[in-house]
Amino acid sequence: MWRIYSMHTWMFILHRVTGAALLAYFVAHVLTISTALLAGPEAFSAVMAGLRHPGFRALELAIVGCVAFHALNGLRIIAAERGWLRAGGDAYARATVGATLGIWATAAAMAVAR
């Protein structure tokens, strides 16, 4: 029963969720910027001013966390599949989560300092 809630399972689920979130963000980003550009300079300036809202800043920090986790976990998966990691890689999964949190905390500190 507890096997289904292993670290490997959570990493798999989070990898899929962050990938879907990044895809949704990418599509929304392209649509927003391209639509604003097509509408003219005034519309683009208005959209960019709206994106400076603190709610969008929080969304940007969430996206930074998604990018960091998805990239680091992808590298961990590649290394495991190539046989560069020894079996049982829970320590590597924890290191991936720790590195992700470190990158995210650094990005959050830089955003607050701005």
LODREN-78520 format. One record per residue: residue number from 1; residue in one letter; x, z, y of N, C-alpha, C in turn. Coordinates in nm, 2 decimals. Layout:
<nodes>
  num  residu      nx      nz      ny     cax     caz     cay      cx      cz      cy
  NUM       A       X       Z       Y       X       Z       Y       X       Z       Y
...
</nodes>
This chain:
<nodes>
  num  residu      nx      nz      ny     cax     caz     cay      cx      cz      cy
    1       M    0.08    0.00   -0.12    0.00    0.00    0.00    0.08    0.00    0.13
    2       W    0.19    0.09    0.13    0.27    0.09    0.25    0.36   -0.03    0.27
    3       R    0.38   -0.10    0.16    0.47   -0.22    0.16    0.42   -0.32    0.26
    4       I    0.29   -0.33    0.28    0.24   -0.44    0.38    0.27   -0.40    0.52
    5       Y    0.31   -0.27    0.55    0.34   -0.23    0.68    0.49   -0.21    0.70
    6       S    0.57   -0.29    0.63    0.72   -0.28    0.64    0.76   -0.34    0.77
    7       M    0.89   -0.31    0.80    0.95   -0.36    0.92    0.95   -0.51    0.92
    8       H    0.97   -0.57    0.80    0.98   -0.72    0.79    0.84   -0.78    0.83
    9       T    0.73   -0.71    0.78    0.60   -0.76    0.81    0.57   -0.76    0.96
   10       W    0.61   -0.65    1.02    0.58   -0.63    1.17    0.66   -0.73    1.25
   11       M    0.79   -0.76    1.20    0.87   -0.86    1.27    0.81   -1.00    1.26
   12       F    0.76   -1.03    1.14    0.69   -1.16    1.11    0.57   -1.17    1.21
   13       I    0.49   -1.07    1.21    0.37   -1.08    1.29    0.40   -1.09    1.44
   14       L    0.50   -1.01    1.49    0.54   -1.02    1.63    0.60   -1.15    1.66
   15       H    0.68   -1.21    1.57    0.74   -1.34    1.60    0.63   -1.45    1.62
   16       R    0.53   -1.44    1.53    0.41   -1.54    1.55    0.34   -1.51    1.68
   17       V    0.31   -1.38    1.71    0.24   -1.35    1.83    0.31   -1.39    1.96
   18       T    0.44   -1.36    1.96    0.52   -1.40    2.08    0.53   -1.55    2.09
   19       G    0.54   -1.62    1.98    0.55   -1.77    1.98    0.42   -1.82    2.04
   20       A    0.30   -1.77    2.00    0.18   -1.82    2.05    0.16   -1.78    2.20
   21       A    0.21   -1.67    2.24    0.20   -1.63    2.38    0.29   -1.72    2.47
   22       L    0.41   -1.75    2.42    0.50   -1.84    2.49    0.44   -1.98    2.50
   23       L    0.37   -2.03    2.40    0.31   -2.16    2.40    0.20   -2.16    2.51
   24       A    0.11   -2.05    2.50    0.00   -2.04    2.60    0.06   -2.04    2.74
   25       Y    0.16   -1.96    2.76    0.22   -1.95    2.90    0.28   -2.08    2.94
   26       F    0.35   -2.15    2.85    0.41   -2.28    2.89    0.30   -2.38    2.93
   27       V    0.19   -2.39    2.85    0.08   -2.48    2.89    0.02   -2.44    3.02
   28       A   -0.01   -2.31    3.04   -0.07   -2.27    3.17    0.03   -2.30    3.28
   29       H    0.15   -2.27    3.26    0.25   -2.29    3.37    0.26   -2.44    3.41
   30       V    0.27   -2.53    3.31    0.27   -2.67    3.34    0.15   -2.72    3.41
   31       L    0.03   -2.68    3.36   -0.09   -2.72    3.43   -0.11   -2.66    3.57
   32       T   -0.07   -2.54    3.59   -0.08   -2.48    3.73    0.01   -2.55    3.82
   33       I    0.14   -2.57    3.79    0.23   -2.63    3.88    0.20   -2.77    3.90
   34       S    0.17   -2.85    3.80    0.14   -2.99    3.82    0.02   -3.01    3.90
   35       T   -0.09   -2.93    3.88   -0.21   -2.95    3.95   -0.19   -2.91    4.10
   36       A   -0.11   -2.81    4.12   -0.08   -2.77    4.26    0.01   -2.88    4.33
   37       L    0.10   -2.94    4.26    0.18   -3.04    4.32    0.10   -3.17    4.35
   38       L    0.01   -3.20    4.26   -0.08   -3.32    4.29   -0.18   -3.30    4.40
   39       A   -0.21   -3.17    4.43   -0.31   -3.14    4.54   -0.25   -3.14    4.67
   40       G   -0.11   -3.14    4.68   -0.05   -3.15    4.81    0.03   -3.02    4.84
   41       P    0.11   -3.03    4.95    0.20   -2.92    4.98    0.13   -2.79    5.02
   42       E    0.02   -2.80    5.09   -0.06   -2.68    5.13   -0.11   -2.61    5.01
   43       A   -0.17   -2.69    4.91   -0.22   -2.62    4.79   -0.11   -2.56    4.71
   44       F    0.01   -2.63    4.70    0.12   -2.58    4.63    0.16   -2.44    4.69
   45       S    0.17   -2.44    4.82    0.22   -2.32    4.89    0.12   -2.20    4.87
   46       A   -0.01   -2.24    4.87   -0.12   -2.14    4.84   -0.11   -2.08    4.70
   47       V   -0.08   -2.17    4.60   -0.07   -2.13    4.46    0.05   -2.04    4.45
   48       M    0.16   -2.08    4.50    0.28   -2.00    4.49    0.27   -1.86    4.56
   49       A    0.20   -1.86    4.67    0.17   -1.73    4.73    0.08   -1.64    4.64
   50       G   -0.01   -1.70    4.58   -0.10   -1.63    4.48   -0.02   -1.57    4.36
   51       L    0.08   -1.64    4.32    0.16   -1.60    4.21    0.26   -1.49    4.24
   52       R    0.27   -1.45    4.36    0.35   -1.34    4.40    0.28   -1.20    4.39
   53       H    0.15   -1.21    4.34    0.07   -1.09    4.33    0.14   -1.00    4.22
   54       P    0.13   -0.87    4.23    0.19   -0.78    4.14    0.14   -0.80    3.99
   55       G    0.02   -0.84    3.97   -0.03   -0.87    3.84    0.04   -0.98    3.77
   56       F    0.08   -1.08    3.85    0.16   -1.19    3.79    0.30   -1.15    3.77
   57       R    0.35   -1.06    3.85    0.49   -1.01    3.83    0.49   -0.93    3.70
   58       A    0.39   -0.86    3.67    0.38   -0.79    3.54    0.37   -0.89    3.42
   59       L    0.30   -0.99    3.44    0.29   -1.10    3.34    0.43   -1.16    3.32
   60       E    0.50   -1.18    3.42    0.64   -1.24    3.41    0.73   -1.15    3.33
   61       L    0.71   -1.02    3.35    0.79   -0.92    3.27    0.75   -0.93    3.12
   62       A    0.63   -0.94    3.10    0.58   -0.95    2.96    0.64   -1.08    2.90
   63       I    0.64   -1.19    2.97    0.70   -1.31    2.92    0.85   -1.30    2.89
   64       V    0.92   -1.23    2.98    1.06   -1.20    2.95    1.08   -1.13    2.82
   65       G    0.99   -1.03    2.80    1.00   -0.96    2.67    0.97   -1.05    2.55
   66       C    0.87   -1.14    2.57    0.84   -1.23    2.46    0.95   -1.33    2.43
   67       V    1.01   -1.38    2.54    1.13   -1.47    2.52    1.24   -1.40    2.45
   68       A    1.27   -1.28    2.50    1.39   -1.21    2.44    1.36   -1.18    2.29
   69       F    1.24   -1.12    2.26    1.22   -1.09    2.12    1.22   -1.22    2.03
   70       H    1.15   -1.32    2.08    1.13   -1.44    2.00    1.27   -1.50    1.97
   71       A    1.36   -1.51    2.08    1.49   -1.57    2.06    1.58   -1.48    1.97
   72       L    1.58   -1.35    1.99    1.67   -1.27    1.91    1.62   -1.26    1.76
   73       N    1.49   -1.25    1.74    1.44   -1.25    1.61    1.46   -1.39    1.54
   74       G    1.45   -1.49    1.62    1.48   -1.63    1.56    1.62   -1.64    1.51
   75       L    1.71   -1.58    1.59    1.85   -1.58    1.55    1.87   -1.49    1.42
   76       R    1.80   -1.38    1.42    1.81   -1.29    1.30    1.76   -1.36    1.18
   77       I    1.65   -1.44    1.19    1.59   -1.51    1.08    1.69   -1.62    1.03
   78       I    1.75   -1.69    1.13    1.84   -1.80    1.09    1.96   -1.73    1.01
   79       A    2.02   -1.62    1.07    2.13   -1.56    1.00    2.09   -1.51    0.86
   80       A    1.97   -1.46    0.84    1.93   -1.41    0.71    1.91   -1.52    0.62
   81       E    1.86   -1.63    0.66    1.84   -1.75    0.57    1.97   -1.82    0.54
   82       R    2.07   -1.81    0.62    2.20   -1.87    0.59    2.28   -1.78    0.50
   83       G    2.23   -1.65    0.48    2.30   -1.56    0.40    2.41   -1.48    0.47
   84       W    2.41   -1.48    0.60    2.51   -1.41    0.68    2.48   -1.26    0.69
   85       L    2.36   -1.22    0.66    2.32   -1.08    0.66    2.30   -1.03    0.52
   86       R    2.34   -0.91    0.49    2.32   -0.86    0.36    2.17   -0.82    0.34
   87       A    2.13   -0.81    0.22    1.99   -0.78    0.18    1.94   -0.65    0.24
   88       G    1.81   -0.65    0.26    1.74   -0.53    0.31    1.74   -0.51    0.46
   89       G    1.77   -0.61    0.53    1.80   -0.61    0.68    1.71   -0.53    0.77
   90       D    1.66   -0.41    0.73    1.58   -0.33    0.83    1.67   -0.29    0.94
   91       A    1.80   -0.26    0.92    1.89   -0.23    1.03    1.90   -0.34    1.13
   92       Y    1.90   -0.46    1.08    1.91   -0.58    1.17    1.78   -0.60    1.25
   93       A    1.67   -0.57    1.19    1.54   -0.57    1.26    1.54   -0.47    1.36
   94       R    1.58   -0.35    1.34    1.58   -0.24    1.44    1.68   -0.28    1.55
   95       A    1.79   -0.34    1.52    1.88   -0.38    1.62    1.82   -0.49    1.71
   96       T    1.74   -0.58    1.65    1.67   -0.68    1.73    1.58   -0.62    1.83
   97       V    1.50   -0.52    1.78    1.40   -0.46    1.87    1.48   -0.38    1.98
   98       G    1.58   -0.31    1.94    1.66   -0.24    2.04    1.72   -0.33    2.15
   99       A    1.78   -0.45    2.11    1.83   -0.54    2.20    1.72   -0.60    2.29
  100       T    1.61   -0.63    2.23    1.49   -0.68    2.31    1.45   -0.58    2.42
  101       L    1.44   -0.45    2.38    1.40   -0.35    2.48    1.51   -0.34    2.58
  102       G    1.64   -0.35    2.55    1.74   -0.34    2.65    1.74   -0.46    2.75
  103       I    1.71   -0.58    2.70    1.70   -0.69    2.79    1.58   -0.68    2.88
  104       W    1.47   -0.63    2.82    1.35   -0.62    2.89    1.36   -0.51    3.00
  105       A    1.43   -0.40    2.97    1.45   -0.29    3.06    1.54   -0.34    3.18
  106       T    1.64   -0.42    3.15    1.73   -0.47    3.25    1.65   -0.57    3.34
  107       A    1.56   -0.65    3.29    1.48   -0.74    3.37    1.38   -0.66    3.45
  108       A    1.33   -0.56    3.40    1.23   -0.48    3.48    1.30   -0.40    3.59
  109       A    1.42   -0.35    3.57    1.50   -0.29    3.67    1.54   -0.39    3.78
  110       M    1.57   -0.51    3.74    1.61   -0.61    3.84    1.48   -0.65    3.92
  111       A    1.37   -0.65    3.86    1.24   -0.69    3.93    1.20   -0.58    4.03
  112       V    1.22   -0.46    3.99    1.18   -0.35    4.08    1.28   -0.34    4.20
  113       A    1.41   -0.37    4.17    1.51   -0.37    4.28    1.49   -0.48    4.38
  114       R    1.41   -0.59    4.35    1.39   -0.70    4.44    1.30   -0.66    4.55
</nodes>
